Amino acid sequence: EGLAGNHIEWLAGIINGTGNFILTEMRDKQRDFDSVLAEAQRLGYAEADPTFDVEGIDAAHKLTILASIAFGIPLQFEKTYTEGISNITREDVDFASELGFTIKHLGISRRTDKGIELRVHPTLISKRRLIANVDGVMNAVLVQGDAVGATLYYGAGAGAEPTASAVVGDIVDVVRVLTSDPENRVPHLAFQPESLSDMPILPIEEVETAYYLRMAASDQTGVLAHITTILADNGISIDSMLQKEHTAGEDKATIIIITHNTIEKNMNEALERIHALDVVDGEVVRIRLEHLDAD
């Protein structure tokens, strides 16, 4: 309600405390995913079955509601692109840090001319961003309005007492709605059902963002040129690059590339060609990167 005078442009949030705790511990204490997950379960931050938390399902539920309120669209959880953090490695956490980024599990929704973005996935963000410093079980949502600019909403996102506090707040809201005059009730999603927008949800293939890529490639002359040519052929320009030389007894070098913004479809086509190269060993790791600037 405090942003009612704004045209919301986008929102991005750390909206699952369990996932944020895991990524923070991996970064700060150089621990692997499985080890931190076990600790999160012991501390009561993660369920015995952690799927909803670590695979992004819980965050996708929350993002669906936030986007509906922000943009006046129906709840469309089934159209939310959802990717978890279970494949994030210490190696990528360390490389991201070396390049000036941190990896956060973000829910992102943005209004575009083509439709609404609705996506949850691991994301590189600059360490200079305030939301990059939201650590442990804390949550934060960054909202960009056309009048107010960026506003940040911050609080605990996991644990028994924070969860109980939120549940009690919800119960109070339910009672208030049930006991108020129906004509004066605020709609659950801030808009009357007949006023909800029919703006389409943008498929992930049409989303535009930057990327972090990591691959192991043969340490031979011309390999890097071949890879960068494939990216260029698909309209993808490189922002920065890091090459880690192989250790004794290995003939592979690790290549890390940060790209400028491009359409996901273009990146998919480029990676298909890169995967087919004999000089590239295994899968190419791809993590999206967001600058979270005002549009």
N, C-alpha and C positions, 0 to 999 in steps of 0.2 A: 504493500500500500504506500510505503514511503517513496517508491519509485514510480508512482502512478503518472507523474508528469513527464516521464521519459519514454522514448522509443528505444526499447532494449535492442542492442546490436548483437551482443554475444555474451555468453557466460562460460566460465571454465572453473571446475572445482575438483578438489581432493575430497571425495565424498564417501570414502570408506576408510575408517581408522585402521583396520587390520592390515590392509594393503600398504598404507602409508608407513605403519610401524615396520613392516618387513623391509621395504625399500630403504628406510632410514638406517636400520641396523646393518643391512648389506653394505651400504655406503660408508657408514661411520666406523664399523667394526670389522670390515672385510670378511663378512661371513657369507655362507652360501644360502640359497633360498630355503632348502629343506630344514637346515639347522634353525633358522629364524622362525619358520612356520611352527616348528615343534615348541619353541619358546612361547610364541604367541598363544598357542593352545594351552600351555601350562599356566600362563598368566590370565587366561580367560578372555583374551582379545579375539580369539578365533574359535569357531565351533569345532566339534569333533570331526564333522564333515565340513571342510573349509571352502567347498566349491563356490558357494555364492560370493564369498569375499575375494578369493584369489583369482577367480575367473571373470570377475567384473559384473556378475549378475546383479548383486546388491547395488552397485554404483549405477548400473543401467536403469534399475527401477527408480532410483532417486533422480537421475537425470531426466527421465521421462516426465516426472512430475514438475521439476523445475522448468523445463522447456515449455510445458503446457501453460504454466503460469506466466512465464516471460513473454511468450509469443502468441498466446491465445489459440493454441492448437489442441486437438484431441489427444488423449493419452495413446501413445503408439509404441509401446515397449517392443513389440515384435519387429519394428523397423529400426531399432537402435543397433548400430554396429557395436559389437561387444568383443573385447579382447582382454584377457587377463594378464597377470604378471608372472605366471609360473614358468615361463621360458626366459625370464630376465636372468642374466648371469652376472657374477661378480666382475667378470672381464668387461662387460659392457658398462656396468656402473663405474668402473675405474676409468675406462677410456672417456666416457662422457664427462667425468670430473676433470680429466686432463685437458679437455677441450673447452672447459668453462661452463659446463651444463650439469644439471642434476636430472635424474629420471624420476618422474612422478606419475602415478596412475590417475589420469584426469578424465573427467566427464566433460565433454565440450559440446555446446550447441550454439550455432551461429545462424543468423538470418542472412540469406544471400538472395540475389536476383532470381536464382533458379529454384530456391526452396530452402528448407531448414536442415542444417547439419545436426545430426544426432549420433554421437559416437563416444565410446569409452575405450581407452587404450593406454598403454604406457607411452609417455611423452617426454622428450627432452625439452627442458626449459632453462633459460639462462639463470645462473646462480644469482644474478643481480635482481631478479624479480622477487618481489615480496613473497609471493606464493611458493617460490622455490625453497623458502626457509621455514615452511610449515612442516614440522617433523613429528615423528612418533605417532601417537594415536590421534593427533589433532587433525581436524578438517578445516577447510576454507573454501569459500566460493567467491570468485571474482566476477563481478557483473559490470558490463560496459553499457552505460546509458548515453543517449545523445546529448542530454542536458547536463547531467551530473558528472559524466566521465566515468572513471573506474571506481567502484566501491568494493570493499572486501569484508566478508562475513566469516568469523573465525570461532571455533569452539571444539570441544572434545568430541571425538567420533567413535569411541569404543570404550568398553568397560561397563561394569554393572551399574554404577551410580549415574553416569551420563545417560545411559540407555533408559534407566528408570525415570530420570528427570524428563526425558523426551516423551516417554509413554504417558506420564501424568499430565504433561502439557497437552497431549493429544486428547486425553479423556476430558479435560476441562473444556477444550474447544468443542468436542462433541456435545457435551452437556449444554454449553452456551448456545449452540446452534439449535438443539432440540427444544430449548425453552424460550427462544426468541420468537418474535412475530415473523411468520414466514415471509411477509413482504419486505422485511428489513434484513433478511439474511444475506450475507456476502456469499456468492457462489463458491463452491469448493475449489474451483480452478481459477477463481477471480473473474471469469467470464461466464455469462449465461450460455447454456448449451447451444442456443440458436445463433449466438454471436461468435462461436469458435471458427477460426480460419481453416480453409481447406488447402493451405499451402502444402505442397508435397514435401516429403522427407527425402533429402538428397541421398542417393546410393553412395556408398563409400568410394566407388570407382570414380565418382565425379567430384569428390572433395579435393580441394587444393591445399597443400601443406608442404613443409620442407621435410627432409629425411636425414636420418643417420644410417649409414650403411657400413657393415663390417664383413670382410671376406678374407679368406686365406687363399693366396694365389702363388703360383710358381715364381720364384725369384729369378726371372729372366728378363732380358732386354725386350721392350715393346709390350709387355703385358699390361702395364698401367695405361699406356696409350690406347690399347685395344678397348679396355674397359671404359675409359673416358669418351672414346668415340661412340660406343654404344649408347651411353647416356646422352651425348649431344644429338645423336640421330633421333632420339625420342624427345627432344626439346627440353632436356634437363641440364641445367647449368650447375657448376660446382662452386660452393661457397668457400670451403676449406678442405684440406686433406692431410692425413697423417699416415705415415708408413712405418711400421715396426719391423725391423730386420729380424730374420730368423735366428734362432739360437743354434748352437753347435749341433750338428747331426741332422738338422732339418733343412729342407729346400723350399719351404714356404714362408712367405712374408705376410704379415697381417696388414691389410689396407683398410683405413677408416675414412669415409667420405661424408661430408656434410653438404647437402644440396640446397639450392634456393627452392622456393615454392614451385610445385608442379602438380598437375592432376594425377591422382592415384592410378588411373588407367595407364598413363604414360610410364609411370614407375613400374607397374606390373609387367608391361611389355618389355621394358629394358631389363628387368631382372630375369625374365624368362630367357632372354638371349645370353645374359651373363652366366646364368646357371649352366647353360649348354657348352660353355667354353671348357676345353680340356685342362686349361691352366688354372681354373678355379676349383678349389677343393671343397666339397660340401655345400651346404646352404649359405646364402647370403643373409645375414641378420639385418632386418629392417625395423627401425623404430622411428615413429613420426616425431617431428620437431615443431614446436609452436613458439612464436615470438610474443604472443599476447599483447600486441600493440593496439592502440586505438585505430580503428579503420578510417 
